[in-house]
């Protein structure tokens, strides 16, 4: 039994995390980004992200 997530499971987990207001890491071809859904972001979580470096709001 494989314990790692399939790509479909990883996508479902990322979607669920975003709905709960949890940040997720998106990676592609050596580049990465930390994503957080604006509608579920708390002031505290956004402040923590800003404390770690520049934040691009898109």
C-alpha distance matrix in Angstrom:
0.0 3.8 6.3 9.2 11.2 12.1 15.9 16.6 14.9 16.7 19.9 19.7 19.2 22.2 24.3 23.7 24.6 27.7 28.8 28.7 30.8 28.2 28.5 25.8 25.8 26.2 25.8 27.0 28.4 29.0 30.6 29.3 30.8 30.3 30.7 31.9 33.0 36.8 37.1 34.7 35.8 37.6 40.6 39.0 35.8 38.0 40.3 37.4 36.4 40.0 40.3 37.7 39.8 41.1 39.7 40.1 40.4 39.7
3.8 0.0 3.8 5.7 8.0 9.1 12.8 14.1 12.4 13.7 17.0 17.3 16.7 19.3 21.7 21.5 22.1 25.0 26.5 26.5 28.3 25.5 25.5 22.6 22.3 22.6 22.1 23.3 24.7 25.2 26.8 25.6 27.2 26.8 27.4 28.8 30.2 33.9 34.5 32.3 33.1 35.1 37.9 36.3 33.0 35.0 37.3 34.4 33.2 36.8 37.2 34.4 36.3 37.6 36.3 36.7 37.1 36.5
6.3 3.8 0.0 3.8 6.6 9.2 12.6 13.9 11.4 12.1 15.7 15.8 14.5 17.1 19.7 19.2 19.3 22.5 24.0 23.6 25.3 22.4 22.6 20.0 20.0 20.8 20.7 22.5 24.2 24.3 25.6 23.9 25.1 24.4 25.0 26.2 27.7 31.4 32.0 29.5 30.1 31.9 34.7 32.9 29.7 32.0 34.1 31.1 30.1 33.8 34.0 31.4 33.6 35.1 33.7 34.4 34.8 34.4
9.2 5.7 3.8 0.0 3.8 6.6 9.5 11.4 9.3 9.2 12.9 13.7 12.4 14.4 17.3 17.4 17.3 20.2 22.1 22.1 23.4 20.4 20.1 17.1 16.7 17.2 16.9 18.7 20.5 20.6 21.9 20.3 21.7 21.2 21.9 23.5 25.1 28.8 29.7 27.4 27.9 30.0 32.7 31.1 27.7 29.6 31.8 28.9 27.6 31.2 31.6 28.9 30.7 32.0 30.7 31.1 31.6 31.2
11.2 8.0 6.6 3.8 0.0 3.8 6.4 7.8 5.5 5.7 9.3 10.0 9.2 11.4 14.0 14.3 14.7 17.3 19.1 19.5 20.9 18.3 18.1 15.0 15.0 15.2 15.4 17.1 19.4 20.0 20.8 19.0 20.0 19.5 19.6 21.0 22.3 26.1 26.7 24.7 25.6 27.9 30.8 29.6 26.1 27.8 30.4 27.8 26.3 29.8 30.7 28.1 29.8 30.7 29.0 29.1 29.3 28.5
12.1 9.1 9.2 6.6 3.8 0.0 3.8 5.3 5.1 6.1 8.6 9.8 10.5 12.2 14.2 15.3 16.3 18.3 20.0 21.1 22.5 20.2 19.7 16.4 16.2 15.5 15.4 16.4 18.5 19.9 20.7 19.4 20.6 20.6 20.4 22.1 23.0 26.8 27.4 25.9 27.0 29.6 32.6 31.8 28.2 29.5 32.3 30.0 28.1 31.5 32.7 30.1 31.3 31.9 30.0 29.7 29.7 28.6
15.9 12.8 12.6 9.5 6.4 3.8 0.0 3.8 5.5 5.1 6.2 8.6 9.8 10.5 12.4 14.3 15.2 16.5 18.5 20.1 21.1 19.0 18.0 14.6 14.1 12.7 12.6 13.3 15.7 17.4 18.0 16.8 17.8 18.2 17.9 19.8 20.6 24.3 25.2 24.1 25.1 28.1 31.0 30.4 26.8 27.7 30.6 28.6 26.3 29.5 31.1 28.4 29.3 29.4 27.4 26.8 26.8 25.4
16.6 14.1 13.9 11.4 7.8 5.3 3.8 0.0 3.8 5.5 5.2 6.2 8.6 10.0 10.7 12.4 14.3 15.5 16.8 18.6 20.2 18.6 18.3 15.3 15.6 14.3 15.1 15.9 18.7 20.5 20.6 19.1 19.5 19.4 18.4 19.7 19.8 23.6 23.9 22.9 24.5 27.5 30.6 30.3 26.8 27.8 31.0 29.2 27.2 30.4 32.2 29.9 30.8 30.8 28.4 27.5 27.1 25.4
14.9 12.4 11.4 9.3 5.5 5.1 5.5 3.8 0.0 3.8 5.4 5.1 6.1 8.6 9.9 10.5 12.1 14.2 15.4 16.6 18.4 16.6 16.8 14.0 14.9 14.5 15.7 17.3 20.2 21.4 21.4 19.4 19.6 18.9 17.9 18.9 19.2 23.0 23.2 21.6 23.1 25.8 29.0 28.4 25.0 26.4 29.5 27.5 25.8 29.3 30.7 28.5 29.9 30.3 28.0 27.6 27.1 26.0
16.7 13.7 12.1 9.2 5.7 6.1 5.1 5.5 3.8 0.0 3.8 5.5 5.1 6.1 8.6 9.9 10.4 12.2 14.3 15.3 16.5 14.2 13.8 10.6 11.1 10.9 12.2 14.1 17.2 18.0 17.8 15.7 15.9 15.3 14.7 16.0 16.9 20.7 21.5 19.9 20.8 23.6 26.5 25.8 22.3 23.5 26.5 24.4 22.5 25.9 27.3 25.0 26.3 26.7 24.5 24.3 24.1 23.1
19.9 17.0 15.7 12.9 9.3 8.6 6.2 5.2 5.4 3.8 0.0 3.8 5.4 5.1 6.2 8.6 9.8 10.6 12.4 14.4 15.4 13.9 13.3 10.4 11.2 10.3 12.1 13.7 17.1 18.4 17.6 15.5 15.2 14.7 13.3 14.5 14.8 18.5 19.2 18.1 19.4 22.5 25.6 25.4 21.9 22.7 26.0 24.3 22.2 25.4 27.3 25.2 26.1 26.0 23.4 22.7 22.1 20.7
19.7 17.3 15.8 13.7 10.0 9.8 8.6 6.2 5.1 5.5 3.8 0.0 3.8 5.5 5.2 6.2 8.6 10.0 10.7 12.5 14.5 13.4 13.9 11.8 13.6 13.3 15.6 17.4 20.9 22.0 21.1 18.7 17.9 16.8 15.0 15.2 14.9 18.6 18.5 17.1 19.0 21.9 25.2 25.1 21.8 23.1 26.4 24.9 23.2 26.5 28.4 26.7 27.9 27.9 25.1 24.5 23.5 22.2
19.2 16.7 14.5 12.4 9.2 10.5 9.8 8.6 6.1 5.1 5.4 3.8 0.0 3.8 5.4 5.1 6.1 8.6 9.9 10.6 12.4 10.7 11.4 9.5 11.6 12.4 14.8 17.4 20.8 21.3 20.4 17.5 16.6 14.9 13.6 13.7 14.0 17.7 17.9 15.8 17.3 19.8 23.1 22.5 19.2 20.8 23.9 22.1 20.7 24.2 25.8 24.0 25.6 26.0 23.5 23.5 22.7 22.0
22.2 19.3 17.1 14.4 11.4 12.2 10.5 10.0 8.6 6.1 5.1 5.5 3.8 0.0 3.8 5.4 5.0 6.1 8.6 9.9 10.6 8.8 8.6 6.3 8.6 9.2 12.1 14.8 18.5 18.9 17.4 14.4 13.2 11.5 9.9 10.3 10.9 14.7 15.4 13.8 14.8 17.7 20.7 20.4 16.9 18.0 21.2 19.6 17.8 21.2 23.0 21.2 22.5 22.6 20.0 19.7 19.0 18.3
24.3 21.7 19.7 17.3 14.0 14.2 12.4 10.7 9.9 8.6 6.2 5.2 5.4 3.8 0.0 3.8 5.5 5.2 6.3 8.8 10.0 9.6 10.1 8.9 11.5 11.6 14.8 17.0 20.8 21.6 19.8 16.9 15.2 13.5 11.0 10.5 9.8 13.4 13.4 12.2 14.1 17.2 20.5 20.8 17.6 18.5 22.0 21.0 19.2 22.3 24.6 23.2 24.3 24.0 20.9 20.3 18.9 17.7
23.7 21.5 19.2 17.4 14.3 15.3 14.3 12.4 10.5 9.9 8.6 6.2 5.1 5.4 3.8 0.0 3.8 5.5 5.1 6.4 8.8 8.6 10.5 10.1 13.3 14.3 17.5 20.1 23.8 24.2 22.6 19.4 17.6 15.3 12.9 11.7 10.9 14.3 13.6 11.6 13.7 16.2 19.8 19.8 16.8 18.5 21.8 20.6 19.5 22.9 24.8 23.7 25.3 25.4 22.4 22.3 20.8 20.1
24.6 22.1 19.3 17.3 14.7 16.3 15.2 14.3 12.1 10.4 9.8 8.6 6.1 5.0 5.5 3.8 0.0 3.8 5.4 5.1 6.4 5.0 7.0 7.1 10.7 12.5 15.9 19.0 22.6 22.5 20.6 17.2 15.1 12.4 10.4 9.1 9.3 12.7 12.8 10.2 11.4 13.7 17.1 16.6 13.5 15.3 18.4 17.0 16.0 19.5 21.2 20.1 21.8 22.2 19.4 19.8 18.6 18.6
27.7 25.0 22.5 20.2 17.3 18.3 16.5 15.5 14.2 12.2 10.6 10.0 8.6 6.1 5.2 5.5 3.8 0.0 3.8 5.4 5.1 5.3 6.3 7.0 10.5 11.8 15.5 18.3 22.0 22.1 19.7 16.3 13.7 11.1 8.2 6.3 5.7 9.3 9.5 7.6 9.0 12.1 15.4 15.7 12.5 13.5 17.0 16.3 14.8 17.9 20.1 19.3 20.5 20.3 17.1 17.0 15.4 15.1
28.8 26.5 24.0 22.1 19.1 20.0 18.5 16.8 15.4 14.3 12.4 10.7 9.9 8.6 6.3 5.1 5.4 3.8 0.0 3.8 5.5 7.4 9.6 10.8 14.3 15.4 19.1 21.7 25.5 25.8 23.4 20.1 17.5 14.8 11.7 9.2 7.3 10.0 8.7 6.8 9.6 12.2 15.9 16.6 14.0 15.2 18.7 18.4 17.4 20.3 22.6 22.3 23.6 23.2 19.9 19.7 17.6 17.1
28.7 26.5 23.6 22.1 19.5 21.1 20.1 18.6 16.6 15.3 14.4 12.5 10.6 9.9 8.8 6.4 5.1 5.4 3.8 0.0 3.8 5.6 9.0 10.9 14.7 16.7 20.3 23.3 27.0 26.8 24.5 21.0 18.3 15.1 12.6 9.8 8.9 11.1 9.9 6.7 8.8 10.5 14.2 14.2 11.9 14.0 17.1 16.5 16.2 19.3 21.1 21.0 22.8 23.1 20.0 20.5 18.6 19.0
30.8 28.3 25.3 23.4 20.9 22.5 21.1 20.2 18.4 16.5 15.4 14.5 12.4 10.6 10.0 8.8 6.4 5.1 5.5 3.8 0.0 3.8 6.6 9.5 13.1 15.2 19.0 22.1 25.7 25.1 22.6 18.9 15.9 12.5 10.0 6.7 6.4 8.3 8.0 4.6 5.3 7.4 11.0 11.2 8.6 10.2 13.5 13.1 12.6 15.6 17.6 17.6 19.3 19.4 16.4 17.0 15.3 16.1
28.2 25.5 22.4 20.4 18.3 20.2 19.0 18.6 16.6 14.2 13.9 13.4 10.7 8.8 9.6 8.6 5.0 5.3 7.4 5.6 3.8 0.0 3.8 6.5 10.2 12.9 16.3 19.8 23.2 22.4 20.1 16.4 13.7 10.2 8.7 6.5 8.0 10.5 11.3 8.2 7.8 9.6 12.6 11.8 8.5 10.6 13.5 12.1 11.4 14.9 16.4 15.8 17.8 18.4 15.8 16.8 15.8 16.8
28.5 25.5 22.6 20.1 18.1 19.7 18.0 18.3 16.8 13.8 13.3 13.9 11.4 8.6 10.1 10.5 7.0 6.3 9.6 9.0 6.6 3.8 0.0 3.8 6.9 9.7 13.2 16.6 20.0 19.0 16.5 12.7 10.0 6.4 5.4 4.5 7.5 10.2 12.2 10.0 8.7 11.0 13.3 12.6 8.8 9.8 12.8 11.1 9.3 12.8 14.6 13.3 14.9 15.4 12.9 13.8 13.5 14.4
25.8 22.6 20.0 17.1 15.0 16.4 14.6 15.3 14.0 10.6 10.4 11.8 9.5 6.3 8.9 10.1 7.1 7.0 10.8 10.9 9.5 6.5 3.8 0.0 3.8 6.5 9.8 13.3 16.7 16.0 13.9 10.3 8.3 5.7 5.3 6.6 9.4 12.6 14.6 12.8 12.1 14.7 17.0 16.3 12.5 13.2 16.1 14.1 11.9 15.3 17.0 14.9 16.2 16.6 14.4 14.9 14.9 15.2
25.8 22.3 20.0 16.7 15.0 16.2 14.1 15.6 14.9 11.1 11.2 13.6 11.6 8.6 11.5 13.3 10.7 10.5 14.3 14.7 13.1 10.2 6.9 3.8 0.0 3.8 6.5 10.1 13.3 12.3 10.3 6.7 5.7 4.5 6.2 9.0 12.1 15.1 17.6 16.2 15.1 17.7 19.4 18.6 14.8 15.1 17.5 15.3 12.6 15.7 17.1 14.4 15.3 15.7 14.0 14.4 15.3 15.5
26.2 22.6 20.8 17.2 15.2 15.5 12.7 14.3 14.5 10.9 10.3 13.3 12.4 9.2 11.6 14.3 12.5 11.8 15.4 16.7 15.2 12.9 9.7 6.5 3.8 0.0 3.8 6.9 10.5 10.3 8.3 5.4 5.2 6.3 7.0 10.5 12.8 15.9 18.4 17.7 17.0 20.1 21.9 21.5 17.8 17.4 20.1 18.4 15.3 17.9 19.7 17.0 17.1 16.9 15.1 14.5 15.4 14.8
25.8 22.1 20.7 16.9 15.4 15.4 12.6 15.1 15.7 12.2 12.1 15.6 14.8 12.1 14.8 17.5 15.9 15.5 19.1 20.3 19.0 16.3 13.2 9.8 6.5 3.8 0.0 3.8 6.9 6.8 5.7 4.3 6.6 8.9 10.6 14.1 16.6 19.5 22.1 21.5 20.7 23.6 25.2 24.7 20.9 20.5 22.9 20.9 17.7 20.1 21.6 18.5 18.3 18.2 17.1 16.5 18.0 17.3
27.0 23.3 22.5 18.7 17.1 16.4 13.3 15.9 17.3 14.1 13.7 17.4 17.4 14.8 17.0 20.1 19.0 18.3 21.7 23.3 22.1 19.8 16.6 13.3 10.1 6.9 3.8 0.0 3.8 5.6 5.4 6.4 9.1 12.1 13.3 17.0 19.1 21.8 24.5 24.3 23.7 26.7 28.3 28.0 24.3 23.6 26.0 24.2 20.9 22.9 24.6 21.4 20.8 20.2 19.2 18.1 19.6 18.4
28.4 24.7 24.2 20.5 19.4 18.5 15.7 18.7 20.2 17.2 17.1 20.9 20.8 18.5 20.8 23.8 22.6 22.0 25.5 27.0 25.7 23.2 20.0 16.7 13.3 10.5 6.9 3.8 0.0 3.8 5.6 8.3 11.6 14.9 16.7 20.4 22.6 25.2 28.0 27.9 27.0 30.0 31.3 30.9 27.3 26.4 28.5 26.7 23.3 25.0 26.5 23.1 22.2 21.7 21.2 20.2 22.1 21.0
29.0 25.2 24.3 20.6 20.0 19.9 17.4 20.5 21.4 18.0 18.4 22.0 21.3 18.9 21.6 24.2 22.5 22.1 25.8 26.8 25.1 22.4 19.0 16.0 12.3 10.3 6.8 5.6 3.8 0.0 3.8 6.7 10.4 13.6 16.1 19.8 22.5 25.0 28.0 27.6 26.3 28.9 29.9 29.2 25.6 24.9 26.6 24.4 21.2 22.8 23.9 20.3 19.5 19.5 19.5 19.1 21.5 21.0
30.6 26.8 25.6 21.9 20.8 20.7 18.0 20.6 21.4 17.8 17.6 21.1 20.4 17.4 19.8 22.6 20.6 19.7 23.4 24.5 22.6 20.1 16.5 13.9 10.3 8.3 5.7 5.4 5.6 3.8 0.0 3.8 7.1 10.6 13.0 16.8 19.5 21.6 24.8 24.6 23.2 25.9 26.7 26.3 22.8 21.7 23.5 21.7 18.2 19.7 21.1 17.7 16.6 16.2 16.0 15.3 17.7 17.3
29.3 25.6 23.9 20.3 19.0 19.4 16.8 19.1 19.4 15.7 15.5 18.7 17.5 14.4 16.9 19.4 17.2 16.3 20.1 21.0 18.9 16.4 12.7 10.3 6.7 5.4 4.3 6.4 8.3 6.7 3.8 0.0 3.8 7.0 9.6 13.3 16.3 18.5 21.7 21.2 19.7 22.3 23.3 22.7 19.2 18.3 20.2 18.3 15.0 16.8 18.3 15.0 14.5 14.3 13.6 13.4 15.5 15.4
30.8 27.2 25.1 21.7 20.0 20.6 17.8 19.5 19.6 15.9 15.2 17.9 16.6 13.2 15.2 17.6 15.1 13.7 17.5 18.3 15.9 13.7 10.0 8.3 5.7 5.2 6.6 9.1 11.6 10.4 7.1 3.8 0.0 3.8 6.2 9.9 12.9 14.9 18.1 17.7 16.1 18.8 19.7 19.5 16.0 14.8 17.0 15.5 12.0 13.8 15.8 13.0 12.4 11.9 10.5 10.2 12.0 12.2
30.3 26.8 24.4 21.2 19.5 20.6 18.2 19.4 18.9 15.3 14.7 16.8 14.9 11.5 13.5 15.3 12.4 11.1 14.8 15.1 12.5 10.2 6.4 5.7 4.5 6.3 8.9 12.1 14.9 13.6 10.6 7.0 3.8 0.0 3.8 6.9 10.4 12.5 15.6 14.7 12.8 15.3 16.4 16.0 12.4 11.6 14.0 12.4 9.1 11.6 13.6 11.2 11.5 11.4 9.5 10.1 11.2 12.0
30.7 27.4 25.0 21.9 19.6 20.4 17.9 18.4 17.9 14.7 13.3 15.0 13.6 9.9 11.0 12.9 10.4 8.2 11.7 12.6 10.0 8.7 5.4 5.3 6.2 7.0 10.6 13.3 16.7 16.1 13.0 9.6 6.2 3.8 0.0 3.8 6.8 9.2 12.2 11.6 10.4 13.5 15.1 15.4 11.8 11.0 14.1 13.2 10.1 12.6 15.3 13.6 13.8 13.1 10.2 9.9 9.7 9.9
31.9 28.8 26.2 23.5 21.0 22.1 19.8 19.7 18.9 16.0 14.5 15.2 13.7 10.3 10.5 11.7 9.1 6.3 9.2 9.8 6.7 6.5 4.5 6.6 9.0 10.5 14.1 17.0 20.4 19.8 16.8 13.3 9.9 6.9 3.8 0.0 3.8 6.2 8.8 7.9 6.7 10.0 12.0 12.6 9.2 8.7 12.3 11.9 9.5 12.1 14.9 14.1 14.7 14.1 10.8 10.9 9.6 10.3
33.0 30.2 27.7 25.1 22.3 23.0 20.6 19.8 19.2 16.9 14.8 14.9 14.0 10.9 9.8 10.9 9.3 5.7 7.3 8.9 6.4 8.0 7.5 9.4 12.1 12.8 16.6 19.1 22.6 22.5 19.5 16.3 12.9 10.4 6.8 3.8 0.0 3.8 5.6 5.6 6.1 9.9 12.4 13.9 11.1 10.4 14.3 14.6 12.6 14.8 17.8 17.5 17.9 16.9 13.3 12.6 10.3 10.1
36.8 33.9 31.4 28.8 26.1 26.8 24.3 23.6 23.0 20.7 18.5 18.6 17.7 14.7 13.4 14.3 12.7 9.3 10.0 11.1 8.3 10.5 10.2 12.6 15.1 15.9 19.5 21.8 25.2 25.0 21.6 18.5 14.9 12.5 9.2 6.2 3.8 0.0 3.8 5.5 5.2 8.6 10.4 12.8 10.8 9.3 12.9 14.3 12.6 13.9 17.2 17.6 17.7 16.2 12.5 11.7 8.7 9.1
37.1 34.5 32.0 29.7 26.7 27.4 25.2 23.9 23.2 21.5 19.2 18.5 17.9 15.4 13.4 13.6 12.8 9.5 8.7 9.9 8.0 11.3 12.2 14.6 17.6 18.4 22.1 24.5 28.0 28.0 24.8 21.7 18.1 15.6 12.2 8.8 5.6 3.8 0.0 3.8 5.8 8.7 11.2 13.8 12.3 11.6 15.1 16.6 15.5 16.9 20.0 20.7 21.1 19.8 16.2 15.5 12.3 12.3
34.7 32.3 29.5 27.4 24.7 25.9 24.1 22.9 21.6 19.9 18.1 17.1 15.8 13.8 12.2 11.6 10.2 7.6 6.8 6.7 4.6 8.2 10.0 12.8 16.2 17.7 21.5 24.3 27.9 27.6 24.6 21.2 17.7 14.7 11.6 7.9 5.6 5.5 3.8 0.0 3.8 6.4 9.8 11.5 9.9 10.3 13.8 14.6 14.0 16.1 18.7 19.4 20.4 19.8 16.4 16.5 13.9 14.5
35.8 33.1 30.1 27.9 25.6 27.0 25.1 24.5 23.1 20.8 19.4 19.0 17.3 14.8 14.1 13.7 11.4 9.0 9.6 8.8 5.3 7.8 8.7 12.1 15.1 17.0 20.7 23.7 27.0 26.3 23.2 19.7 16.1 12.8 10.4 6.7 6.1 5.2 5.8 3.8 0.0 3.8 6.7 8.3 6.5 6.5 10.0 11.0 10.5 12.4 15.0 15.8 16.9 16.5 13.3 14.0 11.8 13.3
37.6 35.1 31.9 30.0 27.9 29.6 28.1 27.5 25.8 23.6 22.5 21.9 19.8 17.7 17.2 16.2 13.7 12.1 12.2 10.5 7.4 9.6 11.0 14.7 17.7 20.1 23.6 26.7 30.0 28.9 25.9 22.3 18.8 15.3 13.5 10.0 9.9 8.6 8.7 6.4 3.8 0.0 3.8 5.3 5.2 6.2 8.5 9.9 10.7 12.3 14.3 15.9 17.4 17.4 14.7 16.1 14.2 16.3
40.6 37.9 34.7 32.7 30.8 32.6 31.0 30.6 29.0 26.5 25.6 25.2 23.1 20.7 20.5 19.8 17.1 15.4 15.9 14.2 11.0 12.6 13.3 17.0 19.4 21.9 25.2 28.3 31.3 29.9 26.7 23.3 19.7 16.4 15.1 12.0 12.4 10.4 11.2 9.8 6.7 3.8 0.0 3.8 5.6 5.2 6.1 8.6 10.0 10.5 12.2 14.6 15.9 15.9 13.6 15.5 13.9 16.6
39.0 36.3 32.9 31.1 29.6 31.8 30.4 30.3 28.4 25.8 25.4 25.1 22.5 20.4 20.8 19.8 16.6 15.7 16.6 14.2 11.2 11.8 12.6 16.3 18.6 21.5 24.7 28.0 30.9 29.2 26.3 22.7 19.5 16.0 15.4 12.6 13.9 12.8 13.8 11.5 8.3 5.3 3.8 0.0 3.8 5.5 5.1 6.3 8.8 9.9 10.6 12.9 15.0 15.9 14.2 16.7 15.8 18.7
35.8 33.0 29.7 27.7 26.1 28.2 26.8 26.8 25.0 22.3 21.9 21.8 19.2 16.9 17.6 16.8 13.5 12.5 14.0 11.9 8.6 8.5 8.8 12.5 14.8 17.8 20.9 24.3 27.3 25.6 22.8 19.2 16.0 12.4 11.8 9.2 11.1 10.8 12.3 9.9 6.5 5.2 5.6 3.8 0.0 3.8 5.4 5.1 6.3 8.7 9.9 11.1 13.3 14.2 12.2 14.5 13.8 16.5
38.0 35.0 32.0 29.6 27.8 29.5 27.7 27.8 26.4 23.5 22.7 23.1 20.8 18.0 18.5 18.5 15.3 13.5 15.2 14.0 10.2 10.6 9.8 13.2 15.1 17.4 20.5 23.6 26.4 24.9 21.7 18.3 14.8 11.6 11.0 8.7 10.4 9.3 11.6 10.3 6.5 6.2 5.2 5.5 3.8 0.0 3.8 5.4 5.1 6.2 8.6 10.1 11.3 11.4 9.0 11.3 10.5 13.5
40.3 37.3 34.1 31.8 30.4 32.3 30.6 31.0 29.5 26.5 26.0 26.4 23.9 21.2 22.0 21.8 18.4 17.0 18.7 17.1 13.5 13.5 12.8 16.1 17.5 20.1 22.9 26.0 28.5 26.6 23.5 20.2 17.0 14.0 14.1 12.3 14.3 12.9 15.1 13.8 10.0 8.5 6.1 5.1 5.4 3.8 0.0 3.8 5.4 5.0 6.2 8.9 10.3 11.1 10.0 13.0 12.9 16.3
37.4 34.4 31.1 28.9 27.8 30.0 28.6 29.2 27.5 24.4 24.3 24.9 22.1 19.6 21.0 20.6 17.0 16.3 18.4 16.5 13.1 12.1 11.1 14.1 15.3 18.4 20.9 24.2 26.7 24.4 21.7 18.3 15.5 12.4 13.2 11.9 14.6 14.3 16.6 14.6 11.0 9.9 8.6 6.3 5.1 5.4 3.8 0.0 3.8 5.5 5.1 6.7 9.4 11.2 10.5 13.9 14.4 17.6
36.4 33.2 30.1 27.6 26.3 28.1 26.3 27.2 25.8 22.5 22.2 23.2 20.7 17.8 19.2 19.5 16.0 14.8 17.4 16.2 12.6 11.4 9.3 11.9 12.6 15.3 17.7 20.9 23.3 21.2 18.2 15.0 12.0 9.1 10.1 9.5 12.6 12.6 15.5 14.0 10.5 10.7 10.0 8.8 6.3 5.1 5.4 3.8 0.0 3.8 5.4 5.4 7.1 8.3 7.2 10.4 11.3 14.4
40.0 36.8 33.8 31.2 29.8 31.5 29.5 30.4 29.3 25.9 25.4 26.5 24.2 21.2 22.3 22.9 19.5 17.9 20.3 19.3 15.6 14.9 12.8 15.3 15.7 17.9 20.1 22.9 25.0 22.8 19.7 16.8 13.8 11.6 12.6 12.1 14.8 13.9 16.9 16.1 12.4 12.3 10.5 9.9 8.7 6.2 5.0 5.5 3.8 0.0 3.8 5.4 5.5 6.2 5.9 9.5 10.8 14.3
40.3 37.2 34.0 31.6 30.7 32.7 31.1 32.2 30.7 27.3 27.3 28.4 25.8 23.0 24.6 24.8 21.2 20.1 22.6 21.1 17.6 16.4 14.6 17.0 17.1 19.7 21.6 24.6 26.5 23.9 21.1 18.3 15.8 13.6 15.3 14.9 17.8 17.2 20.0 18.7 15.0 14.3 12.2 10.6 9.9 8.6 6.2 5.1 5.4 3.8 0.0 3.8 5.6 8.1 9.1 12.9 14.5 18.0
37.7 34.4 31.4 28.9 28.1 30.1 28.4 29.9 28.5 25.0 25.2 26.7 24.0 21.2 23.2 23.7 20.1 19.3 22.3 21.0 17.6 15.8 13.3 14.9 14.4 17.0 18.5 21.4 23.1 20.3 17.7 15.0 13.0 11.2 13.6 14.1 17.5 17.6 20.7 19.4 15.8 15.9 14.6 12.9 11.1 10.1 8.9 6.7 5.4 5.4 3.8 0.0 3.8 7.2 8.6 12.3 14.5 17.6
39.8 36.3 33.6 30.7 29.8 31.3 29.3 30.8 29.9 26.3 26.1 27.9 25.6 22.5 24.3 25.3 21.8 20.5 23.6 22.8 19.3 17.8 14.9 16.2 15.3 17.1 18.3 20.8 22.2 19.5 16.6 14.5 12.4 11.5 13.8 14.7 17.9 17.7 21.1 20.4 16.9 17.4 15.9 15.0 13.3 11.3 10.3 9.4 7.1 5.5 5.6 3.8 0.0 3.8 6.4 9.9 12.7 15.8
41.1 37.6 35.1 32.0 30.7 31.9 29.4 30.8 30.3 26.7 26.0 27.9 26.0 22.6 24.0 25.4 22.2 20.3 23.2 23.1 19.4 18.4 15.4 16.6 15.7 16.9 18.2 20.2 21.7 19.5 16.2 14.3 11.9 11.4 13.1 14.1 16.9 16.2 19.8 19.8 16.5 17.4 15.9 15.9 14.2 11.4 11.1 11.2 8.3 6.2 8.1 7.2 3.8 0.0 3.8 6.7 9.8 12.9
39.7 36.3 33.7 30.7 29.0 30.0 27.4 28.4 28.0 24.5 23.4 25.1 23.5 20.0 20.9 22.4 19.4 17.1 19.9 20.0 16.4 15.8 12.9 14.4 14.0 15.1 17.1 19.2 21.2 19.5 16.0 13.6 10.5 9.5 10.2 10.8 13.3 12.5 16.2 16.4 13.3 14.7 13.6 14.2 12.2 9.0 10.0 10.5 7.2 5.9 9.1 8.6 6.4 3.8 0.0 3.8 6.3 9.5
40.1 36.7 34.4 31.1 29.1 29.7 26.8 27.5 27.6 24.3 22.7 24.5 23.5 19.7 20.3 22.3 19.8 17.0 19.7 20.5 17.0 16.8 13.8 14.9 14.4 14.5 16.5 18.1 20.2 19.1 15.3 13.4 10.2 10.1 9.9 10.9 12.6 11.7 15.5 16.5 14.0 16.1 15.5 16.7 14.5 11.3 13.0 13.9 10.4 9.5 12.9 12.3 9.9 6.7 3.8 0.0 3.8 6.2
40.4 37.1 34.8 31.6 29.3 29.7 26.8 27.1 27.1 24.1 22.1 23.5 22.7 19.0 18.9 20.8 18.6 15.4 17.6 18.6 15.3 15.8 13.5 14.9 15.3 15.4 18.0 19.6 22.1 21.5 17.7 15.5 12.0 11.2 9.7 9.6 10.3 8.7 12.3 13.9 11.8 14.2 13.9 15.8 13.8 10.5 12.9 14.4 11.3 10.8 14.5 14.5 12.7 9.8 6.3 3.8 0.0 3.8
39.7 36.5 34.4 31.2 28.5 28.6 25.4 25.4 26.0 23.1 20.7 22.2 22.0 18.3 17.7 20.1 18.6 15.1 17.1 19.0 16.1 16.8 14.4 15.2 15.5 14.8 17.3 18.4 21.0 21.0 17.3 15.4 12.2 12.0 9.9 10.3 10.1 9.1 12.3 14.5 13.3 16.3 16.6 18.7 16.5 13.5 16.3 17.6 14.4 14.3 18.0 17.6 15.8 12.9 9.5 6.2 3.8 0.0
